[in-house]
Amino acid sequence: MTERKPYASDLSDEQWALVEPVITAWKAAHPSVSGHQGKYEMREIVNALLYQSRTGCQWNLLPHDLPPRSAVLYYYRTWRQDGIDKAIHDLLRWQVREKHGRLADPSLVVLDTQSVRAAAGVPATTTGKDAAKKVPGRKRGLAVDVLGLVIAVVVTAASIHDNAIGNALLDRVAAATEPGSVQTALADQGFKTSVVAHGATRGIDVRIVERNPDQAGFVPQPKRWVVEQTYGTMSLHRRLVRDYEHDPASSESRVYWAMTDVMTRRLTGTSTPAWRPA
């Protein structure tokens, strides 16, 4: 890595060692026609992506001592299209689960959605208004395991009903795991019987967790609380506080990069830096 003052979002040597094999393999599979190896170090490209994820800065406001916007944007889009962001994320998820003495794929997932406002300039054709929460923008759907790790993510207009998102999440969970590994999915009352029926076609028992009517205010539900914790952890990455992406696929990619940062820190025993100084 070039000599510069490090940012708090930079990958350490140990963290880079977790990510580097996937990127090196991708680089070897996509050689330049001219044989040129590239002007910028791949580690610095990833550092730039994590800096933007952490700070929420605009592309044109990336620091001058990181690779330029054009290079970072090129790799961001190319890795998204080639599925490299998800490949890195999934590899790290398996390692975190192994570290906790668990199998690569979970037997239980938790489903939930989160509506977030869209930033100015996000195409109106990809956004909508959540009728229940009165939030204009986009809706993120997550399926997480009991460790709070993301198994699947879906991003849609906020006007899309939770049922459609739940069905899409179940499809992606089934595609991302070994057949028969995920047996149970917990969901809140925003999901209806159509999600339960769709889960049955995938061999997944979807259980709607009913809230106790005698409990007032927010009360964490057993096992289901982990998905709320994941949303809270993701909000430490300011690029996810709103939806700034023109393409919903880019919004999904942002979730993968945020969780990649979280998991590299979990695997190396480092904490995510706070926004405010101590």
Residue pairs with C-beta under 8 A, 6 or more apart in sequence:
1 41
1 43
1 44
1 47
2 41
2 44
2 65
4 65
5 65
7 47
7 51
7 63
8 54
8 273
9 47
9 50
9 51
9 53
9 54
9 55
9 261
9 273
10 47
10 50
10 51
11 19
11 43
11 46
11 47
11 50
11 264
12 268
12 270
14 268
15 264
15 265
15 267
15 268
15 270
16 43
16 46
18 92
18 95
18 264
18 267
18 268
19 46
19 88
19 92
19 260
19 264
20 42
20 43
22 84
22 87
22 88
22 91
23 42
23 46
23 84
23 88
24 42
26 79
26 82
26 84
27 38
27 42
32 38
39 71
40 67
40 71
42 75
44 66
44 67
45 67
45 71
45 72
45 75
47 66
48 62
48 66
48 67
48 72
49 72
49 75
49 76
49 257
50 257
50 260
50 261
51 57
51 62
51 63
51 66
52 59
52 62
52 72
52 239
53 237
53 238
53 239
53 240
53 254
53 257
53 258
53 261
54 236
54 237
54 238
54 239
54 261
54 273
55 238
55 239
56 237
56 238
56 239
56 241
56 244
59 69
59 72
59 73
60 69
62 68
62 69
62 72
66 72
76 250
76 253
77 250
78 84
79 85
79 253
80 249
80 250
80 253
85 253
85 256
85 257
85 260
86 253
86 256
88 256
88 260
89 150
89 256
89 257
89 259
89 260
89 263
90 176
92 259
92 260
92 263
92 264
92 267
93 149
93 150
93 151
93 259
93 263
94 104
95 263
95 267
96 147
96 149
96 263
96 266
96 267
97 103
97 104
97 106
97 145
97 147
97 149
98 104
99 266
99 267
100 147
102 147
103 181
104 178
105 177
105 178
105 181
105 182
106 145
106 146
106 151
106 177
106 181
106 182
107 181
107 182
107 183
107 184
108 145
108 146
108 182
108 183
108 184
108 185
108 186
108 223
109 143
109 144
109 145
109 151
109 152
109 173
109 182
109 184
109 185
109 186
110 143
110 144
110 145
110 146
110 185
110 186
110 187
110 223
110 224
110 226
110 227
111 141
111 142
111 143
111 166
111 169
111 170
111 185
111 186
111 187
111 191
111 195
111 206
111 227
112 141
112 142
112 187
112 188
112 224
112 227
112 228
112 231
113 139
113 140
113 141
113 142
113 162
113 165
113 190
114 139
114 140
114 141
114 142
114 231
115 130
115 133
115 135
115 137
115 138
115 139
115 140
115 158
116 135
116 137
116 138
116 139
116 140
116 158
116 240
116 241
116 242
116 243
117 135
117 136
117 137
117 242
117 243
118 127
118 136
118 137
118 138
118 242
118 243
118 244
119 242
119 243
119 244
121 246
122 137
122 138
122 243
122 244
122 245
122 246
123 246
126 138
126 157
126 246
126 247
126 248
127 136
127 137
127 138
127 157
127 158
127 243
128 136
128 137
128 138
128 157
128 158
128 159
128 160
129 135
129 136
129 137
129 158
129 159
130 136
130 137
130 139
130 158
130 159
131 159
132 190
133 158
135 158
136 158
137 158
137 242
137 243
138 155
138 156
138 157
138 158
138 243
138 248
138 251
139 155
139 156
139 157
139 158
139 160
139 165
140 153
140 154
140 155
140 251
140 255
141 153
141 154
141 155
141 156
141 162
141 165
141 166
141 168
141 169
142 150
142 152
142 153
142 169
142 227
142 230
142 231
142 255
143 150
143 151
143 152
143 153
143 169
143 170
143 172
143 173
143 185
144 150
144 151
144 226
144 227
144 230
145 151
145 226
146 223
146 226
147 226
148 226
148 227
148 229
148 230
148 233
149 230
149 259
149 263
150 230
150 255
150 256
150 259
151 172
151 173
151 176
151 177
151 182
152 169
152 172
152 173
152 176
153 172
153 252
153 255
153 256
154 165
154 168
154 169
154 172
154 252
155 243
155 248
155 249
155 251
155 252
155 255
156 164
156 165
156 168
156 248
162 190
162 191
162 192
162 195
163 191
163 192
163 194
163 195
166 187
166 191
166 195
166 198
166 206
167 194
167 195
167 198
170 185
170 195
170 198
170 199
170 202
170 204
170 206
171 202
173 182
173 185
173 202
173 204
174 182
174 202
174 203
174 204
179 203
180 203
182 204
183 203
183 204
183 205
184 204
184 205
184 206
184 207
185 199
185 204
185 205
185 206
185 207
186 206
186 207
186 209
186 223
186 224
187 195
187 206
187 207
187 208
187 209
188 208
188 209
188 211
188 221
188 224
189 208
189 209
189 210
189 211
191 206
191 208
192 208
195 206
196 206
196 207
196 208
198 206
199 205
199 206
200 206
209 221
209 224
211 219
211 221
212 219
220 228
233 262
233 272
234 240
234 255
234 258
234 259
235 241
236 272
236 275
237 254
237 258
237 261
238 275
239 254
239 258
240 254
240 255
240 258
243 251
245 251
245 254
261 272
262 272
265 271
265 272
